[in-house]
Amino acid sequence: MLDIGGDIGALVVRTDDEAAGHELHLRADGDVGSSIHTGVWPRQQPNGPVTAALFLALTEGTYWVLDERGDDLFEVAITGGELARADARTAVLAAGTGGTARR
């Protein structure tokens, strides 16, 4: 159960299994000086485990998921009262192959 509502939302980011035990960083758009982080862990789902990071209590707005160097990887929009979903596996592929990930 997530405690979201009003202008507070949350974000779940799927990752490769190899990311388990590492951290994923996120920063608010326009705030290049700081970031927040959370652990990446296997999480049980009805169809089996997935590896993901869960960011709780994010104020509504635009955020950037960061790569391991701290560079912008892709952006996500957070809406109050909702759980946003992103897939870093496809964003990395798209960014690395001239695809649609926004930089």
C-alpha positions in Angstrom: 0.0 0.0 0.0 1.3 3.4 -1.0 0.6 6.6 0.9 0.0 8.9 -2.0 -2.6 11.6 -2.7 -3.0 15.3 -3.2 0.2 16.4 -4.9 2.2 13.3 -3.8 2.8 10.4 -6.2 5.2 7.5 -6.4 7.4 5.9 -9.1 8.4 2.3 -9.8 11.3 1.7 -12.2 11.9 -1.8 -13.6 15.6 -2.7 -14.1 17.8 -5.6 -15.2 18.2 -8.3 -12.6 21.9 -7.4 -12.4 20.9 -4.1 -10.8 19.7 -5.8 -7.7 21.5 -4.6 -4.6 22.5 -1.3 -6.2 20.9 2.1 -6.0 19.0 4.1 -8.6 19.0 7.9 -8.4 16.4 10.4 -9.4 16.4 14.2 -9.5 13.7 16.8 -10.0 13.8 18.6 -13.3 15.8 21.8 -13.0 17.5 20.7 -9.7 20.9 19.6 -11.0 22.6 20.0 -7.6 20.8 17.2 -5.7 19.2 13.8 -6.2 17.4 11.2 -4.2 18.1 7.4 -4.3 16.5 4.1 -3.4 17.6 0.5 -3.5 16.9 -1.8 -6.4 15.6 -5.1 -5.2 13.7 -8.2 -6.5 10.1 -7.7 -5.7 7.4 -10.4 -5.8 4.6 -9.9 -8.3 1.7 -12.3 -9.2 3.6 -13.5 -12.3 6.9 -13.9 -10.5 9.7 -11.7 -9.2 10.8 -8.5 -11.0 13.8 -6.3 -10.2 12.7 -2.7 -9.5 13.3 0.5 -7.6 10.4 2.2 -5.8 10.5 5.9 -5.1 7.9 6.9 -2.5 6.4 10.3 -1.7 7.4 12.3 -4.8 5.9 15.8 -5.2 4.1 16.1 -8.5 6.3 17.2 -11.3 9.0 16.1 -13.8 11.9 14.0 -12.7 15.0 12.5 -14.4 16.2 9.0 -13.8 20.0 9.1 -13.7 22.6 6.7 -15.0 25.5 5.4 -12.9 27.5 8.5 -13.7 24.7 10.8 -12.5 23.8 11.9 -16.1 20.2 12.2 -17.2 18.9 8.9 -18.6 15.2 9.6 -19.2 12.4 11.7 -17.7 9.3 10.7 -16.0 6.2 12.7 -15.0 4.8 12.2 -11.5 1.1 13.0 -10.9 -0.2 13.4 -7.4 -2.2 10.4 -6.2 -0.8 8.1 -8.9 1.9 5.4 -9.2 4.0 6.2 -12.3 5.8 3.3 -14.0 9.0 3.3 -16.1 11.3 0.6 -17.5 15.0 1.5 -17.4 15.8 -1.6 -19.5 14.1 -0.2 -22.5 15.2 3.4 -21.8 18.8 2.4 -21.7 18.4 0.5 -25.0 16.6 3.4 -26.6 19.1 6.0 -25.4 22.0 3.8 -26.5 20.6 3.1 -30.0 19.3 6.5 -31.0 15.8 5.7 -29.8 13.2 7.8 -28.1 14.6 8.2 -24.6 14.7 12.0 -23.9 18.0 13.4 -22.9 
